Amino acid sequence: MPIVRDIAIALLFTWTFIDGFVVFRRKTGQTENRDRSSLRLLMIASPLTWAVSIGLAFTSIGALRDPALQMVGLLVMAIGIVVRSTAIAQLGRFHTPNVAVLTDHQVKATGLYRVVRHPSYLGALIAFAGFGLALGNWLSLLSIMMVIPAIYMHRIREEESALTEALGDSYSEYCRHTKRLIPWIY
């Protein structure tokens, strides 16, 4: 259904604009930056993937025939945005766009962070899966789900390495009691 596809595209750009505005206000200085490449990869590969996915959504190849699936996609996208926004709010000033460990950094183990170590990434992945489905094209969904999770997994590895190095036993202990991305599974 073209209207659902168009709503999904508008929602993606509105969400990423607001999310970027909120998150990039907290970019840290070079001394705290431990981001080797994940932010750059995220900023380049994600929009390229969105462009390919959106382009595919305007073709008949891989088109979904069930508009209800697109509506479900919009709902899933909204749920993902809420999860990500909640996680960012709960982490507060410790949530930065670049991988950084502040001088007074502390392990957050309450709220969504009690269940998974990276709820903002989980929320983003849920939102992008919903976006792919809402576009109404299986190839759009496939392209998003092949690229975006790989980017986030790279970022998670970089972030966990920096946090383990900086916070030591407190972060290692936290890792033993929480799953990385999917509650109770992974």
N, C-alpha and C positions, 0 to 999 in steps of 0.2 A: 504494500500500500504506500504510494508515494508520500502521502501526508505524514505518515509515521516516520518514514525515512527522513523527511525534511525536519521534523521535530527533533529527531535524534541528532542530526547534524547541528542544528541550532543549540541544542542542549550541550553537546560536546564542546562547542566553541565558547559558550557562556560559562560552563563549568571550568574549562581549562584556563580561561581568562581570569576568573575570580580566584581559582586555586593558585594560579601563578602569582597574582597580586598579593595574596595572603602569605604564601610561602616565601617568595623572593624578597619580601621586606626583611626577612630574617637571615639573609645570606651572611655568612661569617667572614672574617678577615683571613688573610693568607696564613697567618700563624696557626689558626685552628683547623684549616682546611686539610682533610686527609683523603679528599676525593681524587683518585688517580685518573679516572676516565668515565665514571658512570653518569655523571650529570651531562657531560658532553654527548655521550651516547644516547641518553634519554632525550635530550633536546633536538637531536638530529634524526634519529631513527623513528621515534614516535610519530612526529608529524608526517614523515614520509609514509609510514604505515597507514596513518589515517587517510592520507591522500589516495593511496592505492585502494584502500577499502571503500572509500567514498566513490571513487571512480568505478569500481566494480559494481557498486550498488545501482549505478545508472545503466547497467547492461542487463540483458536478459539471461546471460550465461550464469547459472548458479542461483537464479532467482527463486526465492521461497514462494510457495503457492498458498500459504496459510497466513493471512493477516494477523491471526491471533498470536502467532509466534513473535511477530514484530511488536505487538503490544506487550507481551511478556518481556521482550527485550528492553523496552522502555522502562518497565517496572524494575527489572534487574539493574539497569543502568542507574536509576534513581536510588535504589538500595545501596549500590556501591558508592555513589557520591556521598550519601549520608554516613556510611561507615568510614570513608576516608576523612571527611570533614570532622567527624567526631574524634577520630584518632589524632588528627592534627591539633584540635583544640585541647585534647587531654594531655598531649605531650608538651604543649605550650612552647616556650622559647627554645626548648631543646630540639624542636623540629626545624631543620634547616634544609634548603634545597641541595646544598653540597654536603658530602659526608664530612662531618665535623664533630669534634668532641670538645665541648667548652671546658674551661678550667674548673668550673664547679659542677660538671656534668654528674647526673645521678641516674641510676637505673630506675626506670618507670615500670612498676609491676602492679598497677591498679587499672581499673577501667578495662578497656579493650586489651590493654597491654598485659593484663592478667591471663588472658586466653592465648594470645599469639604475640610474637616479638615484633611483627611488622604489620600492624593492622591498617596503616595508611596505604601500604602497598597492596594488601589484600583488598581493600576497598576499591583502589584504582583498577585492579585486575577484574573485580566483579563488574565495575562500571564499564570497562572496555569490552568485556564479554557481552554484556547487555547491549552496548552500542553496536557491536558486530551483528547481533541478532536483530536489533531494531532496524538496521539498514535493509533487511529483507533479502539478503544474499548470502548463501553458504560460503562463497569464496571470500566475501568480505570478512565474515566471521573467522574463517580459516586463516586468512592473512594476519588478522589481529592476534589470534591465539597462537600463532607460530612465532611471532616476533616480540610482542609486548612482554609476555612472561619471561622470555629469555633475557630481555633487557633488565627487568626487575630482579631476576635471579643473580645476574652479574652485580647489580647494585647491592643486593642483600649480602653477597659474599664480601664485597668491599667494606660495607658498613659494619658487619659483624667482626671483621678482622680489626678494624680501627677501634671498635668498642672493647673488644677483648684485650687489645694491646693497652688501651688507656685505662680501662676500669678493672682489669684483672679478674680476681676471684669473684667479685660481686656480679659481674656480667656473666662469667662462666656458670655460676650457681643459678642465675636467672635462666640461662639457656637450658640447664638440666631440667627445669620445672615447666618450661613453656615450649610450645611448638613454634616453628619458624613462621609459617604462613597459613596453614590450614589447621583450625582447631582440632586437637586430639589425634591428628593424622600426620602432618608434616610440619 
